[in-house]
Amino acid sequence: MHESNMDYVAWAEWYDIFYSAADPGDIEFYHGLCRASGGPVLEIGVGTGRIALPLAQQGLEVVGIDLNEPMLRVAERKALEAAPLSGSLKLIQADMRNFDIKRQFPVVTIPARTLLLATTEEEQFHTLCCAARHLAPDGTLAFNLFYPDPALLADSPDEEFLLEVVEKANGGRYVLTAKNRFDLATQLNHGVQIAEELDASGEVLRREELDVTVRYLYPDQVIALCERAGLEVIEMWGDFEGADITEESEEIVVTCRHAG
């Protein structure tokens, strides 16, 4: 299996900073689905608990798996700070491509484009198979990916673009920029994200380049992979509010269930 070259110690530090300013549309989507089910919930790629912890605070039983211990340590710390929880949050270190926690859930989620961190078709297939094995017979699996529109794939590998700016209370700010390096043959993006902390005068206090390798998918490939894993796509949207997929879409949002 391919091992990610992402530095999760560094990512664990920066992740919540930049996601704090992100559009909360994904949180609302996943929380709505999970609350409607009543739980319990399995989140694959739980990370720092950005989606899982509020659900546990709202009374749901949540099990979150993640391969990367630094991210889980942050989630554990945040859960302790939020204690006591109305529900529960159990965190397990496990590989999404090959795990068995011997339970089934009415809702399984793979948020934050996590499926794309499996960087071959077979690894993505095995991830969906693991998700399907943990899905109750009438359960729902939901995940999201980025939509690989032609303009995005044509990005110059040297062109740096802005992803996020987060203002600090003291007048400084955090800035996240990125470069895409797409390989159209393998559908891999060997990208880099540049995280910077600036003081009030714009002086760079620290700067880190974070490698991110993902394997993107087209909508028809998503449907084929799901079918191969014994899943039927119920809905596929271009955003978290249910829009159609177009070349202007940024997301592929998928809900599916067991086929047959």
C-alpha positions as CSV (number, residue, x, y, z in Angstrom):
1,M,0.0,0.0,0.0
2,H,1.1,3.5,-0.7
3,E,2.0,5.5,2.4
4,S,1.1,9.1,2.4
5,N,4.0,11.6,2.5
6,M,1.9,14.1,4.4
7,D,3.4,15.5,7.6
8,Y,0.5,14.9,10.0
9,V,2.4,16.4,13.0
10,A,2.5,19.7,11.1
11,W,-1.0,19.3,9.7
12,A,-2.4,18.6,13.2
13,E,-1.1,22.0,14.3
14,W,-2.5,24.0,11.3
15,Y,-5.6,22.1,10.5
16,D,-8.1,23.6,12.9
17,I,-6.7,27.1,12.4
18,F,-7.6,27.2,8.7
19,Y,-10.8,25.1,9.0
20,S,-12.1,27.6,11.6
21,A,-12.7,30.1,8.8
22,A,-13.9,27.6,6.2
23,D,-17.5,27.4,4.9
24,P,-19.5,25.3,7.5
25,G,-21.6,23.8,4.7
26,D,-20.0,20.4,5.1
27,I,-20.6,20.4,8.9
28,E,-24.3,21.2,8.4
29,F,-24.6,18.5,5.8
30,Y,-22.9,15.7,7.8
31,H,-24.5,16.8,11.1
32,G,-28.0,16.8,9.5
33,L,-27.5,13.3,8.2
34,C,-26.1,12.0,11.5
35,R,-28.8,13.6,13.7
36,A,-31.6,12.3,11.5
37,S,-30.3,8.7,12.0
38,G,-30.0,9.1,15.8
39,G,-26.6,7.4,15.7
40,P,-24.4,5.7,16.4
41,V,-22.1,7.2,13.7
42,L,-18.8,6.0,12.2
43,E,-16.6,8.7,10.9
44,I,-13.7,7.5,8.7
45,G,-10.8,10.1,8.8
46,V,-12.0,11.8,12.0
47,G,-8.9,14.0,12.1
48,T,-9.0,16.5,14.9
49,G,-12.7,15.9,15.6
50,R,-14.0,19.0,13.8
51,I,-17.2,17.2,12.7
52,A,-17.3,14.4,15.3
53,L,-16.9,16.3,18.5
54,P,-19.9,18.6,18.1
55,L,-22.1,15.5,17.4
56,A,-20.9,13.9,20.6
57,Q,-21.6,17.1,22.5
58,Q,-25.1,17.0,21.1
59,G,-25.7,13.5,22.5
60,L,-24.8,11.1,19.7
61,E,-22.5,8.1,20.0
62,V,-19.6,8.7,17.6
63,V,-16.8,6.3,16.7
64,G,-14.0,8.0,14.7
65,I,-11.0,6.3,13.0
66,D,-7.9,7.8,11.7
67,L,-4.5,6.5,10.8
68,N,-2.6,9.5,12.0
69,E,-1.8,9.7,15.7
70,P,-1.0,13.4,15.8
71,M,-4.5,14.2,14.5
72,L,-6.1,11.8,17.0
73,R,-4.1,13.4,19.9
74,V,-5.6,16.8,19.1
75,A,-9.1,15.2,18.9
76,E,-8.5,13.6,22.3
77,R,-7.4,16.8,23.9
78,K,-10.4,18.7,22.5
79,A,-12.7,16.0,23.8
80,L,-11.2,16.3,27.3
81,E,-11.6,20.0,27.2
82,A,-15.3,19.6,26.2
83,A,-16.1,17.0,28.8
84,P,-18.5,15.9,30.0
85,L,-20.1,15.0,26.7
86,S,-23.8,14.4,26.4
87,G,-23.0,11.6,24.0
88,S,-19.7,9.8,23.5
89,L,-16.6,10.0,21.2
90,K,-14.5,6.9,20.8
91,L,-11.3,7.4,18.8
92,I,-9.5,4.5,17.2
93,Q,-6.2,4.5,15.3
94,A,-6.9,2.5,12.1
95,D,-6.2,2.5,8.4
96,M,-9.3,3.3,6.4
97,R,-8.2,0.9,3.6
98,N,-8.1,-2.1,5.9
99,F,-9.9,-2.1,9.2
100,D,-12.6,-4.0,11.1
101,I,-14.1,-2.7,14.4
102,K,-16.8,-5.5,14.3
103,R,-19.8,-3.1,14.4
104,Q,-22.3,-1.7,11.9
105,F,-23.7,1.8,11.9
106,P,-26.8,3.5,10.4
107,V,-24.5,6.3,9.2
108,V,-20.9,6.1,8.0
109,T,-19.1,9.2,6.8
110,I,-15.9,10.0,5.0
111,P,-15.8,13.8,5.1
112,A,-13.2,16.4,4.1
113,R,-12.2,14.6,0.9
114,T,-10.5,11.9,2.9
115,L,-11.2,9.2,0.4
116,L,-8.8,10.9,-2.0
117,L,-5.9,10.3,0.4
118,A,-6.0,6.7,-0.8
119,T,-3.9,7.2,-3.9
120,T,-4.7,4.3,-6.1
121,E,-7.9,3.0,-7.5
122,E,-7.5,-0.3,-5.5
123,E,-6.9,1.6,-2.2
124,Q,-10.0,3.7,-2.9
125,F,-12.0,0.6,-3.6
126,H,-10.8,-1.1,-0.4
127,T,-11.7,2.0,1.6
128,L,-15.3,1.9,0.2
129,C,-15.4,-1.9,0.9
130,C,-14.4,-1.3,4.5
131,A,-17.0,1.5,4.8
132,A,-19.7,-0.8,3.3
133,R,-18.9,-3.7,5.7
134,H,-19.5,-1.3,8.6
135,L,-22.7,0.0,7.2
136,A,-26.0,-1.3,8.6
137,P,-28.3,-3.1,6.0
138,D,-30.5,0.0,5.6
139,G,-27.7,2.5,6.4
140,T,-26.3,5.5,4.6
141,L,-22.7,6.2,3.6
142,A,-21.8,9.8,2.8
143,F,-18.6,11.3,1.5
144,N,-17.3,14.3,-0.5
145,L,-14.5,14.8,-3.0
146,F,-13.3,17.8,-5.0
147,Y,-14.6,18.1,-8.5
148,P,-11.7,18.0,-11.0
149,D,-12.9,20.7,-13.5
150,P,-10.7,21.2,-16.6
151,A,-9.6,24.7,-15.5
152,L,-8.3,23.3,-12.2
153,L,-6.4,20.5,-13.9
154,A,-4.8,23.0,-16.2
155,D,-3.2,24.9,-13.2
156,S,0.5,25.7,-13.6
157,P,2.6,23.8,-11.1
158,D,4.4,27.0,-10.3
159,E,1.3,29.1,-9.8
160,E,0.6,29.8,-6.1
161,F,-3.0,30.6,-5.2
162,L,-4.7,31.7,-2.0
163,L,-6.8,29.2,-0.1
164,E,-7.6,30.9,3.3
165,V,-6.8,33.9,5.5
166,V,-7.6,33.8,9.2
167,E,-7.2,37.0,11.2
168,K,-5.6,36.7,14.6
169,A,-6.9,38.6,17.7
170,N,-3.6,40.5,18.0
171,G,-3.8,41.9,14.5
172,G,-1.7,39.3,12.8
173,R,-3.0,36.6,10.5
174,Y,-2.6,33.1,9.2
175,V,-2.4,32.6,5.4
176,L,-2.7,29.3,3.5
177,T,-1.7,29.2,-0.1
178,A,-1.2,26.2,-2.4
179,K,0.3,24.9,-5.7
180,N,-1.3,22.1,-7.7
181,R,0.8,19.6,-9.5
182,F,-1.5,17.4,-11.4
183,D,-0.5,14.2,-13.2
184,L,-3.4,13.5,-15.6
185,A,-2.3,9.9,-16.4
186,T,-2.4,8.8,-12.8
187,Q,-5.0,11.3,-11.6
188,L,-2.7,12.3,-8.8
189,N,-2.1,15.8,-7.5
190,H,1.3,16.0,-5.9
191,G,0.4,19.4,-4.4
192,V,1.9,21.6,-1.7
193,Q,0.1,23.9,0.7
194,I,2.1,26.7,2.3
195,A,1.0,27.8,5.8
196,E,2.3,31.1,7.2
197,E,1.8,33.0,10.4
198,L,2.3,36.7,10.1
199,D,2.5,39.4,12.8
200,A,0.5,42.7,12.7
201,S,3.1,44.3,10.5
202,G,3.0,41.5,7.9
203,E,6.3,40.0,9.0
204,V,6.4,36.2,8.6
205,L,6.8,34.6,12.0
206,R,6.8,31.0,10.7
207,R,6.3,29.3,7.4
208,E,5.8,25.6,6.6
209,E,5.4,23.8,3.3
210,L,3.0,20.8,3.6
211,D,3.0,18.1,0.9
212,V,-0.5,16.8,0.0
213,T,-0.9,13.9,-2.4
214,V,-4.4,12.9,-3.5
215,R,-6.0,10.9,-6.3
216,Y,-9.0,12.7,-7.7
217,L,-12.0,11.0,-9.2
218,Y,-14.6,11.9,-11.8
219,P,-18.3,11.4,-11.1
220,D,-18.7,8.4,-13.3
221,Q,-15.6,6.8,-11.6
222,V,-17.2,7.4,-8.2
223,I,-20.4,5.6,-9.4
224,A,-18.3,2.7,-10.8
225,L,-16.2,2.3,-7.6
226,C,-19.3,2.3,-5.4
227,E,-21.0,-0.3,-7.6
228,R,-17.9,-2.4,-7.4
229,A,-18.0,-2.2,-3.6
230,G,-21.6,-3.3,-3.6
231,L,-23.0,0.2,-3.1
232,E,-25.7,2.1,-4.9
233,V,-25.4,5.9,-5.3
234,I,-28.6,7.6,-4.1
235,E,-27.6,11.2,-4.7
236,M,-24.6,13.0,-6.1
237,W,-24.5,16.8,-5.8
238,G,-22.2,19.6,-6.8
239,D,-22.3,21.2,-3.3
240,F,-23.6,20.5,0.2
241,E,-26.9,22.2,-0.6
242,G,-27.9,19.8,-3.4
243,A,-26.9,21.7,-6.5
244,D,-26.3,19.8,-9.8
245,I,-22.7,19.0,-10.7
246,T,-21.3,21.4,-13.4
247,E,-17.8,22.4,-14.4
248,E,-18.2,25.3,-11.9
249,S,-18.7,22.9,-9.0
250,E,-16.0,22.6,-6.4
251,E,-17.4,19.4,-4.7
252,I,-18.8,16.0,-5.4
253,V,-21.1,15.1,-2.5
254,V,-22.2,11.5,-2.5
255,T,-24.8,9.5,-0.5
256,C,-25.1,5.8,-1.1
257,R,-26.4,2.6,0.4
258,H,-26.1,-1.1,0.0
259,A,-27.1,-2.2,-3.5
260,G,-29.9,-4.6,-4.1
